[in-house]
Amino acid sequence: MANSLQGNLASTQHGERVATLIESISTEKVIQHGRLAGGGEPSAAAMVIREATEQDRQEIYRTRHDVYAVELGQHPQNPDGLLKNHLDQFNRYFVAIIDGQMAGFISVTPPEGGEYSLDGYLDRKQWPFEDRDRLFEVRLLTVKSGRRGSLLATALMYASFRAVEASGGTRLVVIGRTEVASIYRSSGYVDHGIELVKGDVTFLLMSATVDQVRKQVEKRPQLVDRIEQTVDWQLSFPLRKPAACFHGGGFFEDVGDGFQSLSRREEIINADVLDAWFPAAPGVISTLSEHLDWLVRTSPPTGCEGLIAAIAAARGVAETSVLPGAGSSDLIFLAFNQWLSSSSRVLLLDPTYGEYFHVCEKVLRCQVDRFQLRREAGFEVAVEQLQAQVADGDYDLVVVVNPNSPTGRHLPLSEVQSIIEATPASTLFWIDETYIEYVGSAHSLEQFGCQRKNVVVCKSMSKGYALSGVRSAYLCASPEILEPLRALTPPWAVSLPGQVAAVKALEDPEYYQRQYQATALARESMARDLQELGLEVIPSVANFLLTFLPADGPTAAQVVQHCRRSGVHLRDASNMGSALGTHALRTAVKSPQQNSQIVTAIAEALSTVQA
Ligand SMILES: Cc1ncc(COP(=O)(O)O)c(C=O)c1O
């Protein structure tokens, strides 16, 4: 008789409550109705999961009637053959469709309705959890019997969890039969030790915070992979929780990201991010200070016209070849989202700036290949090998961060040009020159890029011009490439302080040149100090150093943790590449005085922390 996928079924001879409460599975009755598809795991993407349409709902109500009213006799039969109740006004149903037929469904009762089916069982005073504001009840997991043993029930349960997570839920509650409690436990649900008995069936009241279920999900990544491969996910929320990319910036925990105590910034050294250690040019600071009140309350030029003109003049390119944005991160998301999809082939250096892995792999789910940079070779790009790898034009996009982060290595302009020239025009090159000013503007690919139809140069003004906070950047490319992106750029894309600061910064190249020279001296001196501590230091042209801690000493994570105590924030670089290992540590180059504090903090960590 009734039996569920993974045993998730109500037994048949119990009351109506059972039918409406428990995850249930239909029985032979439903099979006789001929609405069931065959068993076994559906082939790739053969299963659709979507929000129930009105038509689906009629089938759900009919199935419930077939099972609980007709078959089980637990509910008086209705002349219309449908079983539903008032919770259905606000219940969400997710259905699994296989071969055009409904193979299962699950329901989620959101808090907005103000009532749960649990209310029919237990007075709220006895509910064993307090956080009820964003409580969701998961109910009625129903899988037609021919689908037992397939991924279907798991996929529906996962869909219900994602629905709750994506709706800002904090807790899920379920009433599960004792026999199936282990399924919920393994999903992260906690048994509250409260039994609810109906007829011969004993239910356990179980609940979980969204964080608890999320932790369980993270422990079983293969399961989500399988769901992704098997299911055509047509729900309005994404199958995977949108991932965030880790960027350092941990110092804001010390400063307070609510900005309550900004002066605490003076007590910390934020060498975990690569912001410039020197202030923006005097003209930037004086203009912003003098006009701050007006700059803050005034709408900027809509299309950044003055900023575009200033960039074009400074770089010797046409205005139509410049597209500004609120930081290069803004432009990366704009462009990649426009150009790439899951079928796109992308080549990234490894290691490189983590946002590229994040956007291409995690957000857009492209097919990403990694071009390995080797520690034995000092992470220099092997030009001939790279050229050979891209020669057939199979990649849609090749990203070259130059100088690269976290390595600090630089590929000369002529070599980048020759790689591009030898590659079919079907491959687009994205050259990220965030740190190029530290080598010299003359080394930029901007002018070359504008002459070609397959090059985009991404120019952050954050790190080279000390403007990270105001978010100014631009793309430099042929107008044909930029025009579609320009159409998708909102008005006032860069704040007025950001536009003014960038224009003023470009007016004072001599000031910045002096800062780059000072940075180079500070970097070389810091590199020597770190080498004296026994660290391997990768030669760098930029305002940061990639180092490797002694292999027999504490890991980068341990050193980072220890240095934080003295207000020194460093970056554990292990996750910035696939082969960096556990001892890769990156530090920004700061002022000479701060650099000695950083070196002292590392020395102290190495001598104190047990490996
Ligand atoms: C290589 C690289 N590209 C881009 C960025 C993002 O810079 P922004 O968004 O501030 O322009 C960074 C920031 O660290 C970076 O290192």
PDBQT file of the ligand as one rigid body, heavy atoms in Angstrom, charges set to zero:
ROOT
HETATM    1  C1  LIG A 701      43.357  42.438 -10.461  1.00  0.00    +0.000 C 
HETATM    2  C2  LIG A 701      42.218  43.209  -9.897  1.00  0.00    +0.000 A 
HETATM    3  N1  LIG A 701      41.222  43.597 -10.703  1.00  0.00    +0.000 NA
HETATM    4  C3  LIG A 701      40.186  44.308 -10.250  1.00  0.00    +0.000 A 
HETATM    5  C4  LIG A 701      40.077  44.645  -8.926  1.00  0.00    +0.000 A 
HETATM    6  C5  LIG A 701      38.867  45.404  -8.457  1.00  0.00    +0.000 C 
HETATM    7  O1  LIG A 701      39.156  46.741  -8.354  1.00  0.00    +0.000 OA
HETATM    8  P1  LIG A 701      38.034  47.857  -8.292  1.00  0.00    +0.000 P 
HETATM    9  O2  LIG A 701      36.701  47.201  -8.333  1.00  0.00    +0.000 OA
HETATM   10  O3  LIG A 701      38.289  48.593  -7.029  1.00  0.00    +0.000 OA
HETATM   11  O4  LIG A 701      38.259  48.718  -9.499  1.00  0.00    +0.000 OA
HETATM   12  C6  LIG A 701      41.073  44.239  -8.026  1.00  0.00    +0.000 A 
HETATM   13  C7  LIG A 701      40.954  44.534  -6.606  1.00  0.00    +0.000 C 
HETATM   14  O5  LIG A 701      41.649  44.073  -5.744  1.00  0.00    +0.000 OA
HETATM   15  C8  LIG A 701      42.166  43.518  -8.537  1.00  0.00    +0.000 A 
HETATM   16  O6  LIG A 701      43.161  43.103  -7.722  1.00  0.00    +0.000 OA
ENDROOT
TORSDOF 0
